Amino acid sequence: SDCGPTPAVSTDQAANKTCTVLVEVTDACNLACPTCFADSDGSVHLTMDQIKASLDGFIEQEGVGAVVQFSGGEPTMHPQIVKAVKEAIARPTEVVMINTNGIKLAQDEDLVKRLVDASEHKLEIYLQFDGFTDDVNQTMRGVKMADLKMKAIENMLKHGLPVNLAAV
């Protein structure tokens, strides 16, 4: 699809494309990072109807080839994240992404399997990754979690779920 803003001289706002939608499916998080800009200590989750409406509105605006990113809070805290992925993939999307700290993907291998089963090879994980040592994780995230990050990566690679390391 035709992504990106139109030239500055254009007055056709309908021609402007965003190409990626960020759907914040929850304000819940399983970390309390000292560096976090989000107020993510809640427990509010979008309903499936709200998620579907967000996806439908975005697809209506962008058309085929859109990119969907699920974020939050921590999107894997949403009790229906697998269903949300299925809903996004059922639409004419090119890629569906989950931005995650990886804790649940490390602790719940079944979740990784269910995401792979739902993915139709369109899902990618963007794993918040600060480094390989507990010291850097303690500074950035407030906890030592290098082993958890490596376990999340191991689980995703084991089941063929594409993972991108994202320095946040």
C-alpha positions, 0 to 999 in steps of 0.5 A, spaced: 500 500 500 501 507 499 504 509 506 507 515 508 505 522 508 503 525 501 508 531 499 507 538 504 503 541 498 498 536 498 491 538 501 488 531 500 488 529 507 484 523 505 491 521 501 495 521 507 497 514 510 499 512 517 500 504 515 501 502 522 496 502 527 498 501 535 492 498 539 493 499 546 489 492 548 490 493 556 493 498 561 495 492 565 503 490 566 507 485 570 513 490 571 514 497 574 519 500 570 523 506 573 524 508 566 516 507 563 512 513 560 506 509 560 501 509 566 501 501 566 499 499 573 492 498 571 487 492 569 483 495 564 482 491 558 479 493 551 473 488 550 473 484 543 468 489 540 473 495 542 479 491 538 474 489 532 472 496 532 479 499 532 481 494 527 475 495 522 476 502 522 484 502 521 483 497 515 477 501 512 482 507 512 488 504 510 486 498 506 489 492 504 497 491 507 496 494 513 500 493 519 497 492 526 501 493 533 498 490 539 501 494 545 499 496 552 501 496 558 503 489 557 499 486 551 500 479 553 496 480 560 490 481 556 486 475 557 484 474 549 490 476 546 490 470 542 483 472 539 485 479 538 491 476 534 486 472 530 482 478 529 487 482 526 490 476 522 483 475 519 483 482 516 487 484 510 493 485 514 500 484 512 503 484 519 501 483 526 506 485 531 506 484 539 510 489 543 512 485 549 517 485 555 517 477 554 515 475 561 509 471 559 512 468 553 518 466 558 513 463 563 508 460 558 510 456 553 503 454 551 501 461 550 507 461 545 504 455 541 497 458 541 500 464 538 504 460 533 497 456 531 493 463 530 499 467 526 498 464 519 506 466 519 503 474 519 505 475 527 512 478 529 514 479 536 517 485 538 521 483 545 523 489 549 531 488 550 535 492 554 541 487 554 544 480 556 546 482 563 542 483 570 545 489 571 542 493 565 535 490 566 535 492 573 537 499 571 532 499 566 526 495 568 527 495 576 528 487 576 533 482 574 531 478 568 536 477 563 534 469 564 527 471 563 529 474 556 533 469 554 527 463 556 522 468 552 527 468 546 528 460 546 521 459 547 519 463 541 525 460 536 523 453 539 516 454 536 518 458 530 515 465 532 519 470 529 522 475 534 525 482 533 529 485 539 527 492 540 532 496 544 527 501 548 
